[in-house]
């Protein structure tokens, strides 16, 4: 019996038999994380579980927590366990996975997110699974719903690291602790943490009285990678056909929604099992995405094409192979994606696909550089950032909780707790700026602020709770009166009645259009296709990846066993052409219509800083190229801190800020950028390397390889 086995391999004797049977009764054995985390969580310790995707982290966290509070949970004394997730889809999936097990124990689970806010359900629950944004809404109600919380579980904690949502969550946890009046236990989980200490410092600084215990599951299945160069998207079809000749489930990750639509359309027209092709991305309606998850999970043989929406641990069944169409934007994304595959085998099968078109060579080199780093070294770590945008949002949220009444500066500072960089003078500067912008009103007495006209507008529009980048306007796509997804409103300028386009793997034809809805039907006639506009759909490439590409070009070796001889020859020829440029820190250059382009492999932020310092334009700089009016002498490349003078100009041209970042005082916007600049270690390495070489004019063949 699993209970006996579980206790025999180290679970504490005081653990409750019913809990063990509910969560592990069908298991043949426990995973390392489940075994090692049980006792410290049961004893009330703060725990961070670092373990790969599919390693049983959910059970490792929730089972001992329910065991610890079993009697109170079953008695229905209120919400005792708060479970925080980054996405609504993951919340829905967790409810399906956990609800039946918990009900056998008499423990009721409730969920709350933007699509589900059943208040009756919340009142009867002992475990609440929610997002940071919904937690924010609950705290603003100023009721007693969460007054009995004793443990907070945080899933996919790495997605809250060094970003605005993470700072929002950190301050919310402090507000919750102030509301409860005593510390609570924290259990966090992640599959991709390069520095657990820094993660806990960013999310939980000042919120725990005891240090975290780190549970690491270092076991990993061997990776069996392959690399394939595609001359056209249609080349994917015979590969998928070959893989599906015996029952297999394949998960294909693409970096944009447009690529998902294209690949699904190609496969549905060119493979034998066309009915087994699924599409999953953020523009597909939530209802259709959930249907895709259910159907794909139930099939023995199928292929699903997705963006990052399926990187998280949503249950879609066992995957036999993961295919990456294009290089992932970061190491974390790579690990999340490959972690979805091969749970029922002793190896992870990975196919790295190099798409045709722009930067084909760069995609191949990033794939190679990632595999190279995984062979020889650990993932790069990034120190915790000091951020400010979400602090401004939390000031408004707390004011909302107080009904817009005047609040003293010290009280605003108190909700930030021990958050690094949010000392009282910083909070005061944010409050003063909001008052000057009409968002807040300064009281006649010193250091008190209340609601202003701008605050009331934000509250009326329900814009107070989220720390996402400002979202674009969208229009519904409806088929037979049912919404199947939403696309950017700019597509109204591209589409006309009768126009044909790809969406979610279907060929559709516009029947009619209004400002808020596009009515479509299955396309019946042949003709040209309109490419949909998906602004911001392609994530920027992590400069660490680009730095590793440069290092590989300097001295790395190709893994010829990864490729066919044809693909190996293709890559070898292009690498041998570029390698002479990358020796000794050389700075390759070429002339363009906007100036001299310098090949740095430094990332967009670094290239825009270099361009600004040389008097060049920044709108044409990207992750590979810095542009200036004349060739830059390597001796002119500055040291890392010396570029800070350019941050005020860079702030408006980097990334997509949240509404609350845009409301910050300019000096704090610049300070956020300075954190990113100084704490991305490869920035200093790249600048130091560029100072050591000479400029070298590129040949047309060398330029062609990087277009």
N, C-alpha and C positions, 0 to 999 in steps of 0.2 A: 504494500500500500504506500502511496506517495507520501502520506503523513509520516510514516515510520522512516521512509527513505530520507525525507527532508530533515527530520530531526537527527538522523544518523550522520548527515553530512554538515551539521553545524547550526541548524536553526534552534533557537532557544526552547527549552522544555516548556516554558510558560506560555508559548504561543498557542493560540486557541485552535483546536482541531477543526472546527467548522470553517474558520477562515482559510486554513491550509487546504482543506478539501475543495472549497469554492474556487480558489485561485490556482492551485497546483494539482488538483486531483486527477486531471487528465494528462499531466506531464510524466514523461518517462524519467526525467532527471531535472534538477534545477540548473539554471545558467549561473556562471560565476557571480554576476552582479546581484542576482536574486539571493544567492547564498550569503554573500559578504555584507549586503546592505541591511539584511533583516534585523539583526541584533541591535546595531546602533540606532536604527530608526525606531525600533520598538522601545528602546530605552529613552527616546526623546532627543537624541542628538540631531544637530543640523548636519545634513549630508548632501554632498554633490556626487551624483552617479555619472561617471564618464564611461560610456560604453557604446559600441557601435549600433547602427540601425538594425533592428531585428534581434537584439540581444536580450529582450525581455525586461527593458527598463521600466515600462509601465507597471507591470506586476511587482517588480522590485521595489517600487516606491509606494504604490497604493496598498498592497497587501499588509505590510507591517503597520502602516498608519491605521488602517481599519482594525487590525488586531489590537493595537494600542488603546483605541477608544471604542472597542466593540460594544460594550454595554451601553454607553451613552448614545452612540450612533443608532443602535437598534431601538433604544427607548424613545427616539425622536425628540431629543431635547433642543433641536435647532441645528443650524449649520455649524459644524465643528471642523470640517475639512474644506478648505478652499483650494481649488485646482485651477491654475492659470495656464491657458494655452494661447499660442500666437494667432491661430486662425479659427474661423467658424467651422470649416470643414473638419479640422482635427477634433473639435469639440463634438460634433455630430458623430464622428467615427468612434470616439471614446465612449460616448453614451451607449452605442450599439455593442461595444466590446465588454463594457463593465456592468451595464444595468442588470442583466440576468443574474450574474454572479452575486451582485450586491443584494438583489431582491431575495435570493435564497438565504441571505443572512439577516433579512429584515431591515436592510439599510437602503434608504431612498436617495437616488441621485436626481439632481435637477441641473438643467443647463440654462445659461442666459447669454445671448449675443444679439446682434442687430436684427436677426431674423426670428428670434425666439425669446420672448420675455414674459413667459407665463407666470404671473405673480402668485397664483394659487399654488402652482407647482413649487415655487420657491419656499412658500411658507410651510410645506410639508417635508422638506428635504433635510438631510443630514450632511450631504456632500454636494457642493456647488461647483460646477465646471464652467468657467467663463473666460472672457478676454480682459486685458487691462482696461479697454474702453468701457466695457459693461461694469467692471468693478468701479470705475470712476463714476458712472451714473448712479450706482447703488450708494456709494459714499455720499454723493451730493444730496441724496434723499434724507440723510441725517436721521435714519431710523435705527432700530436695534437688530436688523436682520443678521449682521455679521458680528454681533457683540460677543458670541461664544466661540469664535474661530480659535482653534488651538494649534493647527498645522496648516501651512501653506505649501502646496506642491506646485512647482513651476516646470512645465514641459518645454522641451526644445529651448533651453535657456540661452544657447548661443545666439539665437535670433533676437535676443534683447540686449546683446552686448554692444557697447559703444554706439548706440543710436538713440534717437529721441524717444521711441517707444520704451526702451529700456529705462531711460531716466524717468519717464512718466511712471512706469511700474515701480521703480525704486521709491519714489516719493509717495505713491499710493500705499505701498507697504508701510511706510512710516506713519501716514495718516491713519491707516487701519490699526497700527499698534497703539497710537495715541488714543484712538477710539476705544480700544479694548482695555487699555490701561496696564497691560503686561506683555512681555515678549511671547512670541509664538515660535514653534518649531518650523524650520524651512527645509524642504527636501527639493532639490533641483536636479534636473536631468539634461544631458546633452550627449550627442554623438560626436561632436567636432569641437572640442575645447583644447586650444593649444596651450593656454596658461590658466588653469583653474583658479589660482590665487587672484589673478587680476579680474577674472569674471566675478568672483564673489565680492571683491572690493568695489567694483562698479555697481553691482545690483544691490548689495546688502550691507554696505558700509554703515555702521552705527545701528543696525537693526537686529543684531544678534549679540548675545552676551557670551557665547561660547564659540570657539573656532569651528569651521567646517571640517568634518571628516570626509576625506576623498576616497571614493570607491572607484577603482579603475579596473576595467576588464580589458586587458591588453591582447586577449586572444583575437585573432583575425583570420578569416579564411584566405588561402592563397589567391592572389589576383592573377587571372589568365587574360591578359589584354591582347587585342588585335587592333591594327590600324588599317583603314581602307581609304584610299583617295577616290573621290567621286568626280567624274567628269560632268555629270548632270544629275539633277534630283532623281530622274528615272532609274539611275543605276542602283538606287536603294531597293527597287522592287525585286530583282532576281535574288538579292541577298536575303530579303525577308522571306521570299518563297522557299529558298533552300532551308532556312532555319525552321520554317513551319511544316516541313515535310513530315516530321514527326511532331506529336503534340508538344508545343512549347508556348510559354507566355513571355512576350517580349515587351519591354518598356523602353520607348525611344524618347530621349529628352532633346528638345530644341530650345534655342535661346530667345525665340520670339514667337508671338502668336501667328504672325504671317507665315513663318516657316512651318508651324504646326498645321495650318490650313493647307499649305502647299503639299506637304508630305502625305497627309491623309488623303488628299485628292489624287495624288499620284498612285498611292497604293491601292485605293479603291478602284482605280481604272486598270491596274496592271498586275495584280496578284490574284492567285486562285481563290484564296480565302478572303475575298473583299468584304464579306459581311462581318468579319471578325476584326475590323479596323475601328479603333475608337480615338476620340480627340478630347483632351482635357486642358483647358486654359482659362484664364480669368475672365475673358469676354463671353464664354459660354455661360448660360444661366446656371444658377446654383442647383436648380431642379435637374437640369440635364447632366451637370457634373456628377451629382449623386447617383443618377441612373447609370452613368458610365462606370462609376466605381463599383456599383453592385453587379452589373453585367460582366465587367471585366474580371472581377473577383471570382465569379461563378464558372467561368469558362476554363477548359483545360488547355486550349490553344487559341491565342489571340495576340494582337499587337495594339498597344496604346501609345499615342504620341502626345506628349505633354510638355509644358514649360515647368517652371519651378513649383507649380501648384501641387505636384506629386512628389516633391523632394521630401516632404515630411512623412511621418509614420502612419499615414492613412492606410487602412487594411484593404489592399487590392489583391490579396492572395500571394501565392509563391511565384516569384519571377525567375525565369530560367536564364535570362541574359538581359543586360542593360546596354543600350546603344546611345552614344552621345553624338548628336548631329551638330557638329561645331564644338569648339573648345568651351568649357564652362568658364564663367566669369571669375571664379576664385577657387582656392583649394577647398574651402568649406563646402561650396556647392558641389564640387567633384565628389567629395567623400559622402555627402548626403545622397547624391544620385547613385553612386555605385553601391551604397549600403542598402538600396531597395532590392538588390538582386540576389539570386542563388541561395535563398534561405533553406531550400530542401536538398542542397547538394553540398559537397565538401570543398567547393571552390566558387569564386566569383568570376563569372564570364562577362567580359567587357569588350565592346567593339567601339573604338574611337573612329568616328566618321568625319572625314575632312570634306566639307561641302564645296561645290564649285563656286566660282565668282570671286568677289573681292577678298583679298587677304587669305587666299587659300593656303599659302605657305605659312602664314602666321598661325592659322588654326592648327596645322600639322605640328609646328614647332611648340606650341603651347601644350598640346597633348604629350609630345615627347618629353618636354621639360617637367611636366607634372609626374609622369612615370619615373623619370630620372630622379627627382627629389624623393619620391616615395621609396626608392631603392637605397638612397644613401643618407637621408637625414630627416629630422623632425620638421613638422610644420612650423612656419614662422609665427612668432608670438607678437602681439600688439598690445602695448600698455593701455590701461584704462584711460578714457578721455574725460576731460571736464567739458560738459555740455550745458547749455543754458535755455534753449528753446522750449523744452518740455517743462522747465521750471516756471517759465512765464505762463504756460498753459495751466499748470497746477495752481498758480496764484489765482487765475480766473475761475478754475474749478472750485477751489476752496471758498472764494467769494460767492460763488453760486450756492454752495452748501450753506453759507451764512445768509442767503437771501439778498445779497447785494449790500448788506449793511456795512458800516465802516469797521475796518479791522486794523489793528495796530501792526506796525512793521515787525515787531518782535514775534507776533503770532504767525505772520507769513513766514518768517525765517524759521520758526519752530517746525513747520510742516516739512521743510527741506531736511531737517535733522542734521546728520553728520555728513551729508552729501559733499564730496570734495568740490571746492570751487563755488559753493553756494552759501558763502558766509553772508552775514547781515549787510555789509556794504554792497555786495553784488545784488542782493534782493532789493535793496533801496534804490539802486540805479535802474533796475527793471521797473519798479513801481513809479519812479519819477518820470521815466520815459512814457509809460502807459498813460500817466496823467497828462503829459504834454500832448499826447496824441488823441486825447478825449475818450480813451477807453475806460479810464478810471477817473475818479474825482478825489482831489486831495482835501482832507478835512481842515478846518481852521486850526485845530490843534495839531501839533507837530507829529509826524510819523503815523498818521492814520489815513487809510484810503478806502473808498467805497465805489459802487458801480457808477460808471459814466454812460453816456449815450452809446459809445462803441460797444461796451459790455452788453447792454441790452439788445443791440442788434445781433451780436454773436450768439447770445442765448436764444433769441427768437428763431434764428436760423439753425439752431442745434449744431453749432460748429465748435463747441467748447471742448468736446471730449477726445478728439482723435489727433494723434501725432504722425499721421501719414503725410507724405508730400501732397501738395494741393492737387486734388484730383481734377481731371479734365471732364468737361461736360460730355454726356453720352446720349445716345438715342437707342431705343429698343428695336430689336430685329424680331419680327413676329411671323410665324408660319401657321396658317390656318387658325389665326386668332390667339395663338399661344406664344409667349415670349420664349425664344430660344437663346437669346444672348443680348449683349449691348456692345455698341461700337462707338468710336469717337464721333462727336457731332460734325467734325470736319468732313466726314464721308458724305454728308448731305450735298457737298459741292462736287463730289466725284460721281455720285450715282444719279441716274435718271430712270424713269419708268422703262422697263425692258432691259436695263443693264444687267450683266451677269457678273458674279463674283464668287470667290471661294469663302466658305465660313464653316468652321468645325468639320472639315472634311467633305462638306456638301457643295455641289454646284447649284447656286441659287440665282433666281431672276427676280428683279424688283417689280412688284405689281403696283404699288402705290406708296407715296411718301407724304409725311407731315413733319413738323418740327420735332415731334416727340417719338415717332414710330415709322419704321420702314416695313411694309408688308411684302413678304417674299413668297415664292413658290419654287418648286424644283425646276431647274432650267431644262427646257426642252429643245431649244435651238442651239446650233453652233454659232460661234462668234467670238469676238475679243473679250477678254476678261479684265475687269477693273481691279487693281490692287487696292485693298483696303488700307486706310491710314491708321496705324497703331502708334501714336506718339509715345516716346519713352519706353518702348517695349523691349529694347535690347540693353541689358545692363552693361555698365562700363567694366573694363577688364582691370582686375586688381594689379597694381604696379609690381607686386611681388612676383606674379606670374611673368610679367614682361622682363623683370630683372633676371629671372631664372632662364628665360629664353636667351637673353644676351650672354649669360654665363655658359649656357649650352653651346651657343655658336662659337664661343671662345675656345672651349676645350672638351665639350661633351662628345659622346660616341653614340651612333645610331644603333638601335636594337633591331637588327635586320630580321630577327626571328618574329618580329611583330607584324611584318608585312609580306606581301607577295613580292617576287623579284621585280615586277614592273613598278610597283609603288615604291619599293626601296630605291630603285634607280632614279625615279622621278625626284625623290626627296634628296638623295645623295648629290645629284647634279646641282640642285638649287642651294643646298647648304654649302657646297664647295665654292659656289660663286660668292656667297655672302661672307664666308669665314674671314677672308683677308681684311674685310672692312672692320671686323670686330676685335682685332688684335690691339693690345696695349692701350685700350681706352680711346681709340680713334673716334672721331666725330664725323661720320659720313654726311655729306651735304649734296643737295641738288637744287637747281633753280626752278622756281615756280612763278606764276603770274603775280602772286602776292608777296614774293620775296624769296629769301634763301631758306629752304627747309632743311633742318638738322635732324638726323635719325638718332634718337636718344634711347628708345625703349624705356622711357622714364614714367609714362603715365600722363594723363591729361593735366593734372594739377601741376606737376613739375614742369611740363612743357609750356604751360601758360605763364608760369612764373619766370622761366628763362626768357620767353619771348617778351614779356613786359619789361624785364630788366634791360633788354637790348633794344627797346623802342619799337618792337614789332607788333603785329596784330595778334589777338588771342582767339578770334572767332574761327580761325582756320587750324588752330593747333588741335591735335588729338592725342591718343595714347602713345603714338610712335614719334610724331614729328613736332618740333618747335620751329617757329618761323620768325625771321628777323629781316630787317632791310638789307643787311650785309652779313657775310660769314662771321660767326662768333669765334673769336680767338679763345681756345680752351683756358687761357690764363684769365679770361674775363668771367668764367664760371665762378659764382660766389659760393661761400660756405652756407650751410643750411640755414642758420638763424638770420643771415643777412637779407633774406628775401621777405622778411616780415613787413617791410615798408610797402610791399605791393598788395598785401592782403585786402585792404579796403576796395581795390579795383577788382580783385579776384572773386570777392564774395558774391557779386551779382552774376558771375559767369560760371559757377561751379555747382553742379548738382541741381536738384529740385527741392527747394526749401519747403518746410511745412509753413502753414499760416502763422504759427507762433514764432518760428525763426524769423520770418519776415517782419514781425512786430518788435523784435529785439532792438535795443540800442545798437547803432552801427559798430561800436567798439566790441560788443559781445559777439556779434556775427563774425567779426574778424578774429576774435579770440577762439571761437569754435574752429575756424579754418586753420588757425595756428596749431591747434591740437592735432588735427589730421596731418598737417605738414611735418611737425616735429616728431610725432610718435609713429610715423610710418618709416621704419628703419631703413628701407631700401632707398629712400630719398637721399639720405646722407651718402650712402654707398654709391648711388648713381652719380651724384654731383662730384664726389671725389674721383671716380673713375673717369668722368668726362674731362676733368682738369689735367689728366696725365697724358693724353694723346694729342693727335694733330687732326686738323680738318682734312678730309679726303673726298674728292669728287667722285660720285657714284656713276657707274656706267648705266646705259639704258637697260641692260639685262638685269642688273642688280635692282634697279628701281622697279622694273616690271614685276619682280618676284614679291614685292611688298605692297603692291597696289590693292 
